[in-house]
């Protein structure tokens, strides 16, 4: 699949995490474990990102996006952990505007859009 398709698909997929996390907060359940969510190379985008050839990995966009993507997964895992362990208020705060998760999500989307335009 072309880089532009992978990036567009990733933007949509990562945008869905807010919905998934909200559902986990509301129900206390998730089809994913915290350990699965925390790792940045298990999602389709992460698998693709880490599989790129070395010359792609040397690009500034790649390093910046890989780091942001990893932080996004770490933050999503924190929220999921709170949701699954009954800490609904803590988890809900993690989704509020201005939270680390929303900042990372927004920054990651902007960076991916920038990478898409540069492709």
VONU-8248 format. One record per residue: residue number from 1; chain; z, x, y of N, C-alpha, C in turn. Coordinates in nm, 2 decimals, padded with zeros to 4 digits. Layout:
[NUM "A" [Z X Y] [Z X Y] [Z X Y]]
...
END
This chain:
[1 "A" [00.00 00.08 -00.12] [00.00 00.00 00.00] [00.00 00.09 00.12]]
[2 "A" [-00.07 00.05 00.23] [-00.08 00.12 00.35] [00.05 00.13 00.42]]
[3 "A" [00.07 00.24 00.50] [00.19 00.26 00.58] [00.22 00.14 00.66]]
[4 "A" [00.12 00.08 00.73] [00.15 -00.03 00.82] [00.20 -00.15 00.74]]
[5 "A" [00.14 -00.17 00.63] [00.19 -00.29 00.54] [00.33 -00.27 00.50]]
[6 "A" [00.37 -00.14 00.46] [00.50 -00.11 00.41] [00.60 -00.13 00.53]]
[7 "A" [00.57 -00.09 00.65] [00.66 -00.10 00.76] [00.68 -00.24 00.80]]
[8 "A" [00.57 -00.32 00.80] [00.58 -00.46 00.84] [00.66 -00.54 00.74]]
[9 "A" [00.64 -00.51 00.61] [00.72 -00.57 00.50] [00.87 -00.53 00.52]]
[10 "A" [00.90 -00.41 00.55] [01.03 -00.36 00.57] [01.10 -00.43 00.68]]
[11 "A" [01.03 -00.45 00.79] [01.09 -00.52 00.91] [01.14 -00.66 00.87]]
[12 "A" [01.05 -00.73 00.80] [01.09 -00.86 00.76] [01.20 -00.86 00.66]]
[13 "A" [01.20 -00.77 00.56] [01.30 -00.77 00.46] [01.44 -00.73 00.52]]
[14 "A" [01.44 -00.64 00.61] [01.57 -00.60 00.67] [01.62 -00.71 00.76]]
[15 "A" [01.53 -00.78 00.82] [01.57 -00.89 00.90] [01.64 -01.00 00.82]]
[16 "A" [01.61 -01.01 00.70] [01.67 -01.11 00.61] [01.82 -01.08 00.57]]
[17 "A" [01.86 -00.95 00.59] [01.99 -00.92 00.56] [02.10 -00.99 00.64]]
[18 "A" [02.07 -01.03 00.76] [02.17 -01.11 00.84] [02.19 -01.24 00.77]]
[19 "A" [02.08 -01.30 00.72] [02.10 -01.43 00.65] [02.17 -01.41 00.52]]
[20 "A" [02.14 -01.31 00.44] [02.21 -01.28 00.32] [02.36 -01.25 00.34]]
[21 "A" [02.39 -01.18 00.44] [02.53 -01.14 00.47] [02.60 -01.27 00.52]]
[22 "A" [02.54 -01.35 00.60] [02.60 -01.47 00.64] [02.63 -01.56 00.52]]
[23 "A" [02.54 -01.57 00.43] [02.57 -01.65 00.31] [02.68 -01.59 00.23]]
[24 "A" [02.69 -01.46 00.22] [02.80 -01.40 00.14] [02.94 -01.43 00.21]]
[25 "A" [02.93 -01.43 00.34] [03.06 -01.46 00.42] [03.10 -01.60 00.39]]
[26 "A" [03.00 -01.69 00.39] [03.03 -01.84 00.38] [03.07 -01.87 00.23]]
[27 "A" [03.01 -01.80 00.13] [03.04 -01.84 00.00] [03.13 -01.74 -00.08]]
[28 "A" [03.15 -01.62 -00.03] [03.23 -01.52 -00.09] [03.15 -01.46 -00.21]]
[29 "A" [03.02 -01.49 -00.22] [02.94 -01.44 -00.34] [02.81 -01.38 -00.29]]
[30 "A" [02.75 -01.29 -00.37] [02.63 -01.23 -00.34] [02.56 -01.19 -00.47]]
[31 "A" [02.43 -01.19 -00.47] [02.36 -01.14 -00.59] [02.36 -00.99 -00.60]]
[32 "A" [02.40 -00.92 -00.49] [02.40 -00.78 -00.48] [02.55 -00.73 -00.47]]
[33 "A" [02.57 -00.61 -00.53] [02.70 -00.55 -00.51] [02.70 -00.46 -00.39]]
[34 "A" [02.82 -00.43 -00.35] [02.83 -00.34 -00.23] [02.77 -00.21 -00.26]]
[35 "A" [02.78 -00.16 -00.38] [02.72 -00.03 -00.42] [02.57 -00.03 -00.42]]
[36 "A" [02.51 -00.14 -00.45] [02.37 -00.15 -00.45] [02.32 -00.16 -00.30]]
[37 "A" [02.39 -00.22 -00.22] [02.35 -00.24 -00.08] [02.37 -00.11 00.00]]
[38 "A" [02.47 -00.04 -00.04] [02.50 00.08 00.04] [02.40 00.19 00.03]]
[39 "A" [02.33 00.20 -00.09] [02.23 00.31 -00.11] [02.10 00.27 -00.05]]
[40 "A" [02.05 00.37 00.03] [01.93 00.34 00.11] [01.80 00.36 00.04]]
[41 "A" [01.80 00.40 -00.09] [01.68 00.42 -00.16] [01.66 00.32 -00.28]]
[42 "A" [01.73 00.21 -00.28] [01.71 00.11 -00.38] [01.62 00.00 -00.34]]
[43 "A" [01.62 -00.03 -00.21] [01.53 -00.14 -00.16] [01.39 -00.09 -00.16]]
[44 "A" [01.29 -00.18 -00.16] [01.15 -00.14 -00.16] [01.12 -00.04 -00.05]]
[45 "A" [01.16 -00.06 00.07] [01.13 00.03 00.18] [01.19 00.17 00.15]]
[46 "A" [01.31 00.17 00.11] [01.38 00.30 00.08] [01.31 00.37 -00.02]]
[47 "A" [01.27 00.31 -00.13] [01.19 00.37 -00.24] [01.06 00.43 -00.18]]
[48 "A" [00.99 00.35 -00.10] [00.87 00.40 -00.04] [00.89 00.52 00.05]]
[49 "A" [00.99 00.50 00.14] [01.02 00.60 00.24] [01.05 00.74 00.18]]
[50 "A" [01.14 00.73 00.07] [01.18 00.86 00.01] [01.07 00.92 -00.08]]
[51 "A" [00.96 00.83 -00.11] [00.86 00.88 -00.20] [00.74 00.94 -00.12]]
[52 "A" [00.75 00.93 00.01] [00.63 00.98 00.09] [00.62 01.13 00.07]]
[53 "A" [00.50 01.18 00.09] [00.47 01.33 00.07] [00.55 01.41 00.18]]
[54 "A" [00.57 01.54 00.15] [00.64 01.62 00.24] [00.59 01.63 00.38]]
[55 "A" [00.46 01.63 00.39] [00.40 01.63 00.53] [00.44 01.51 00.61]]
[56 "A" [00.46 01.39 00.55] [00.51 01.28 00.62] [00.66 01.29 00.66]]
[57 "A" [00.73 01.35 00.57] [00.88 01.36 00.59] [00.91 01.46 00.70]]
[58 "A" [00.81 01.55 00.74] [00.83 01.64 00.84] [00.81 01.58 00.98]]
[59 "A" [00.76 01.46 00.98] [00.74 01.39 01.11] [00.87 01.34 01.17]]
[60 "A" [00.88 01.34 01.30] [01.00 01.30 01.37] [01.04 01.16 01.34]]
[61 "A" [00.94 01.07 01.33] [00.96 00.93 01.30] [01.03 00.91 01.16]]
[62 "A" [00.98 00.99 01.07] [01.04 00.98 00.93] [01.19 01.01 00.93]]
[63 "A" [01.23 01.12 00.99] [01.37 01.16 00.99] [01.46 01.06 01.06]]
[64 "A" [01.41 01.02 01.17] [01.49 00.92 01.25] [01.50 00.79 01.18]]
[65 "A" [01.39 00.74 01.12] [01.40 00.62 01.05] [01.48 00.63 00.92]]
[66 "A" [01.47 00.74 00.85] [01.55 00.76 00.73] [01.70 00.75 00.76]]
[67 "A" [01.74 00.82 00.87] [01.88 00.82 00.91] [01.93 00.68 00.95]]
[68 "A" [01.85 00.61 01.03] [01.88 00.48 01.08] [01.89 00.38 00.96]]
[69 "A" [01.79 00.40 00.87] [01.79 00.31 00.75] [01.91 00.33 00.66]]
[70 "A" [01.95 00.45 00.65] [02.07 00.48 00.57] [02.20 00.42 00.64]]
[71 "A" [02.21 00.44 00.77] [02.32 00.38 00.84] [02.32 00.23 00.83]]
[72 "A" [02.20 00.17 00.84] [02.19 00.02 00.83] [02.25 -00.03 00.69]]
[73 "A" [02.21 00.04 00.59] [02.26 00.01 00.45] [02.41 00.03 00.44]]
[74 "A" [02.46 00.13 00.50] [02.61 00.15 00.50] [02.68 00.04 00.57]]
[75 "A" [02.63 00.00 00.69] [02.69 -00.10 00.76] [02.68 -00.24 00.69]]
[76 "A" [02.57 -00.27 00.64] [02.55 -00.39 00.56] [02.65 -00.39 00.44]]
[77 "A" [02.67 -00.28 00.38] [02.76 -00.27 00.26] [02.90 -00.30 00.31]]
[78 "A" [02.94 -00.25 00.43] [03.08 -00.27 00.48] [03.10 -00.42 00.50]]
[79 "A" [03.00 -00.49 00.56] [03.01 -00.63 00.58] [03.02 -00.71 00.45]]
[80 "A" [02.93 -00.67 00.36] [02.93 -00.74 00.23] [03.06 -00.72 00.16]]
[81 "A" [03.12 -00.60 00.16] [03.25 -00.57 00.10] [03.36 -00.66 00.16]]
[82 "A" [03.36 -00.68 00.29] [03.45 -00.76 00.36] [03.43 -00.91 00.31]]
[83 "A" [03.31 -00.95 00.30] [03.28 -01.09 00.26] [03.32 -01.12 00.12]]
[84 "A" [03.30 -01.02 00.03] [03.33 -01.04 -00.11] [03.48 -01.02 -00.14]]
[85 "A" [03.55 -00.96 -00.05] [03.70 -00.94 -00.07] [03.78 -01.04 00.01]]
[86 "A" [03.72 -01.14 00.06] [03.79 -01.25 00.13] [03.83 -01.22 00.28]]
[87 "A" [03.77 -01.12 00.33] [03.80 -01.08 00.47] [03.69 -01.14 00.56]]
[88 "A" [03.68 -01.27 00.56] [03.57 -01.34 00.63] [03.56 -01.31 00.78]]
[89 "A" [03.68 -01.31 00.85] [03.68 -01.28 00.99] [03.62 -01.14 01.02]]
[90 "A" [03.66 -01.04 00.94] [03.61 -00.91 00.96] [03.46 -00.90 00.94]]
[91 "A" [03.42 -00.97 00.83] [03.28 -00.97 00.80] [03.20 -01.04 00.91]]
[92 "A" [03.25 -01.15 00.95] [03.18 -01.23 01.06] [03.16 -01.14 01.18]]
[93 "A" [03.27 -01.07 01.22] [03.26 -00.98 01.34] [03.15 -00.88 01.32]]
[94 "A" [03.13 -00.84 01.20] [03.02 -00.74 01.17] [02.88 -00.79 01.20]]
[95 "A" [02.87 -00.92 01.21] [02.74 -00.98 01.24] [02.72 -01.02 01.39]]
[96 "A" [02.83 -01.01 01.46] [02.82 -01.05 01.60] [02.73 -00.96 01.68]]
[97 "A" [02.68 -01.02 01.79] [02.60 -00.95 01.88] [02.68 -00.83 01.94]]
[98 "A" [02.62 -00.71 01.94] [02.69 -00.59 01.99] [02.76 -00.52 01.88]]
[99 "A" [02.77 -00.57 01.75] [02.83 -00.50 01.64] [02.74 -00.38 01.60]]
[100 "A" [02.80 -00.29 01.53] [02.73 -00.18 01.48] [02.61 -00.23 01.39]]
[101 "A" [02.63 -00.33 01.31] [02.52 -00.38 01.23] [02.40 -00.43 01.32]]
[102 "A" [02.43 -00.51 01.42] [02.32 -00.57 01.50] [02.25 -00.46 01.58]]
[103 "A" [02.33 -00.36 01.63] [02.27 -00.25 01.70] [02.18 -00.17 01.61]]
[104 "A" [02.23 -00.14 01.49] [02.15 -00.06 01.40] [02.02 -00.14 01.35]]
[105 "A" [02.04 -00.27 01.33] [01.93 -00.35 01.29] [01.82 -00.35 01.40]]
[106 "A" [01.86 -00.37 01.52] [01.77 -00.37 01.63] [01.70 -00.24 01.65]]
[107 "A" [01.78 -00.13 01.65] [01.73 00.00 01.67] [01.63 00.04 01.56]]
[108 "A" [01.66 00.00 01.43] [01.57 00.03 01.32] [01.44 -00.04 01.33]]
[109 "A" [01.45 -00.17 01.38] [01.33 -00.25 01.40] [01.24 -00.18 01.50]]
[110 "A" [01.30 -00.15 01.61] [01.22 -00.08 01.72] [01.16 00.05 01.68]]
[111 "A" [01.24 00.13 01.60] [01.18 00.26 01.55] [01.07 00.23 01.46]]
[112 "A" [01.08 00.13 01.37] [00.97 00.11 01.27] [00.85 00.05 01.35]]
[113 "A" [00.87 -00.03 01.45] [00.76 -00.08 01.53] [00.69 00.04 01.60]]
[114 "A" [00.76 00.13 01.65] [00.71 00.25 01.71] [00.63 00.34 01.61]]
[115 "A" [00.68 00.35 01.49] [00.61 00.43 01.39] [00.49 00.36 01.35]]
[116 "A" [00.49 00.22 01.34] [00.37 00.14 01.31] [00.26 00.16 01.42]]
[117 "A" [00.30 00.16 01.54] [00.20 00.18 01.65] [00.15 00.32 01.65]]
[118 "A" [00.23 00.42 01.61] [00.18 00.56 01.60] [00.09 00.59 01.48]]
[119 "A" [00.09 00.49 01.38] [00.01 00.51 01.26] [-00.13 00.49 01.28]]
END
